[in-house]
């Protein structure tokens, strides 16, 4: 069974309630139908019910009737959500009128309010919205997980080279959100990426390598110092976390190189989680592996939010959304 199939099976084992606020978008409603047909999650669609059901008929979808459909313009909880949002944001100057406008006319805000009040476990958007649009209500309403101050993006890289990671599977971060993390933020990214490795990839034993162009002092530079400090902070905050750095990529992945460059390290040569020193390196690195190494990339998976809220590419496919529902459901199980 491949990693995607394992993620889907785990999602099925403990069904979560996932909000799809872009329900009037063709790919989203088709993905929702497939999720419901396969019984992967309970789906909450946001939008005009008549429009959604008309679209379902137009596309020949047979399972949308199993979804919960909520229209912010007529929903009996809209005013409750507006009052709560105004309270949450009053220190930022939000008025009740502004809060009403947001929960009534911005489906992503409405969806996050459903999660905030315990009515759902996660949300996915981005087929129509930007990353900023997806993150803004999540950070304002759901906020970061305890002890976390920065959001990051994890990625599952599935390589044909089975000798690396866990049978060819690596979890990497940050590839999507925080451009230049400081040492404290990088330590948080390491912890969050290890949690993604557990909740989504199913790793029993995440082994985290903090990557650099240096291995154990082979080069001197302030950017290396940041990685060393981040490793120290991560160990201090999470003593149970298996982590080492700074390590070059070959020292992290190849046992013979790891033994030579970092003798005595339990991570060197055996890493299954890779943490990049900054977003530029991470984004370029995973895309090179994807294109030149013919690896499959799943994600990005947003990390560090108290309840999972994930972002899609606006060029996503129905299958991308389907898989992200399963990923978000797996995250939600461990966020409770």
N, C-alpha and C positions, 0 to 999 in steps of 0.2 A: 504494500500500500504506500503510495507517494505521500509527500507532506501535505498537499492540498486535500487529499482524501482523508488524511488523519485529522486535519483541522475541521473539516466538515463533519466527520463522525463525532468529534468532541463537542462541537456545537449542538448536534442532534441529541447528545446524551443529557443535556441540561439546558433546555430551550430558554433563550433570553428574549427580551422585548426590545426590538430595534426600530428606531424612528427613521423613516425616509422622508425628509421634508420636501424633496423635489419630485413629488409624486405625479405631477402633471407633465413630467418629462418622459419621453418614450423609452429610453434605455432603462430608466429607474423603475418604471412600472413593469416592464418586461422582466427585469431581474427580480422584482418583488414576487411576481407570479411564479418564477422558477424556485425561489426560496420557499414559498408556501407549498408548492407541489412536492418538494423534497423534504418538507417538515424540518427545516433547519432552524428557524426562529419564528417567533410571533412578530408580525410586522404591523407597524403603525404608520399609515400614510397620511400626510398633511395636504389638504387641498379641498377643492369643491367636489363633493361626493358624486354629483351627477356627471361632472366632467370626467372624473376618474373612471367611473363605471362605463361611460360612453367610450372612453379610450380603450378600456379593457375589451369591450365588445368589438371595437374597430380592429384591434390587433389579434383577436381570437384568443384572448387569455381566459382561462377557465377557473383560476384559483383566487382572484382578487377579492371575491366575496368573503374569503377567510380573514382578510386583513381588517384591522380597525381603522376607520377613516375619520379624521377629525378636521373640521374646517374652523380656523381661528375666528372667522367673521360671525359664526353662529354658535360656537362651542360654549356651553354653560360655565366653563372654568376660565374663560378668557379674562374676565374682570379680576378673578382671584390671582391669576398669573401677573396681570398688570400691577396690582397692588404689591405683590411680593417683589417684582422687579424694581419698582420704584423704591421700595425699602432697601433692597440690596445695593442700589446705586445712588441713594440719596446723598451720600458724602461726595459723590462726583457731580452733584447738581441735577440729577435726573428728576423731572417732574412726573406726576401721574399721567399727564397728557402725553408726554413723550413715551412713557412706558406702555400706555395703551396703544399708541401708534406702532410701536415695535412688535408687541405680541400679536397684534391684529394683522399687520401687513408684512411682517418679516417671518416667514415660516421657520427659519433657522432658530430665531429667538423663541418662538412658540415651542419648537421641539426640545430645546434645552430646558425650558420651563417644565415640560412633562417629566424630563429626567430629574430635575431638581426636586420636584414634589413626589417622586417615587413611582411615577406611572410608566417609566421605561428605563432601560438599562444602558442604552447607547444610541448614537446617532451617526449617520453617514450623509455627507453632502459633498458637492464639488463638481457634479456633472454640469451644473449651470453656474456655480458660485466659485469665487476665488478662495485661495487658502486663507486670506485675511478675513473674508466673510464667514468662513467656517469656524475659524479660531475665536473671533471676537466674542460672540455670545457664549461660547464654551468657557472662556476665561473670565468673563464678567459674571456668569451665572453659576457654573459648576465649579470653576476655579481649579487650581492645581492640587494634586494629591498632597497629603501631609508631608512636610519636609522637602518638597520640591518647589522650586521657584522658576524653572525654565522648562518649556516644552521642547521636545525633540522628535525626530522622525527616525524610526527603525525600519529596516528592510530585511526581508528574507532573501538570501542569494542561494540559488540551487544550482550547483555546479555538476558537470559530468565527471569531474575528478573526485571520485568517492573517497580518496585518502585524506581529504581536507575536511575539517570541521566534524560534523556528525553525518557521516556517510554522504559527504558532499554538500551538506546544508550549513550555512553560516548565517548568523544574525549580526547585522552591522548598524552603526549609528554614529553620529547624527548625519542624515543625508538630506534633510528637508527644511529645518526651521531656524536654528540659532547660528548665525554666521561665524562669530568669533567668540566662543565660550571662554570664560576665564576658568581658573583651576577648579573653583567650587562648582560651577556649572558643568564642567567636563566630568567631575566626579558624579554628579547627579545623572548625567547622560549615561555613564557607565552602569550605574545601578538600574536605571529604567530600561536600558537595552537588555540587561540580564533578565529583568522581569518579563520583557517581551519574549525572550528566548524560552522562558518557562511556560508562560500562559498561552502563547500562540504556537511556537515551534515545538513545544512539548519536551524541552530539554530537562532532564532530571538534574543535570550537573553542568550549569553554565560555567565556562572557563573564559574569563575576560582578558583580552590583550589590549593594552593602551598603546596605540600605534604612534610611531614617530619615525624620523629618518636616522635615529640613533638607537642603539641597543646597549643598555646598562653603561652609559657614560662613554660610548665610542665617539660621540661628537658632543661639543659644547655649544649651547645657544640658549637664549631665553625661551624660545618656543619648546625646546626640550625640557627645560626647567618646569614649564607649566604642566607638561604631561607627568613628570615625576611627582610634582605637588598634587596633581589631581589623583594620582594613584594612591598617594598617602592619605588624602582626605577620604577617598572611597573606602579604603581599608578601615580607617578610624570610625567612619559612620556606619559601616556595614561589615563587622568582623567576620561574618559568615560567608561573605562574597569571595569567591576564588578569582583573584585579579593580580596581574603583574604588569609592570611597565617601567621604563619605556622600552618598547620592542619594535624592531623593524618587521615588516609584514612577513618576510621569509622566516625570520626567527620565531614569529608567532605561529606559523602554520606548518613548517617542515621540521620533523623531529631531529634530523641530523644537524640542521642549521641551528635550531634552538639549543641543542646540547652543546654545540661549539660556542655560540655567542652568549648564551645565558645558562651556563651549567648550574644545576641545582634548582632551576625554576620548574614548578609543576605546571605552569601555563605554557612556557616556550615550547613550540613544536606541537602543542596539543590544544590550542585555542579554538573555541567554536563561536565566540562572540568577539567582534572587532570594534573598537571605539576609535574613530578618527579624531585627529587633533583639532580640526575645524570643519565647517560645512563645505568649504571649497574643495578640500581634499576628499571628503566623503562623497559628495555628489559626483565629482569627476571620476573617483575611483570605482564606484559601483557601476556607473554607466560604461566605463571601459571594460569591466569584467562582463557585464551583460552583453555588450556588442562584440568585443573581440574574443571573449571566452565562451560565448554562446550559453551563458548562464541565464536562468529564469529569475526575474526579480519580482517579488511580491511586496507591495507597499507603495509609498511610505505608510507606516503605521504610527499614528501620533501617540506619543508617550508623555506621561507626566500629568495628565488631566485626571481629576478625581474619578470621573466616569468616562468611558471611552467615547470620544468624538473623532471620527476619522474623515480624512479628506480624499477626494478623488481627483484625478486629472480630468479636465474638461473634455479631453479626447478619449475618455474611458469607454470600454465596451460593456455590454450586458454582463458578460462573464466576469469582468473586473469587479463590477458592483456586487455580483453574486458571491464572489470569493471574499470581498471585503465585509459583507454581512457576517459570514462565518468567522472571519478574523475578529471582528468587533465583538461578536458573541463570546468568543473564547476570552478576550480581554475582560469582558464584563463579569465573567464567572469569578475571576480573581480580584476584581475591584470592590467586591462586596465585603 
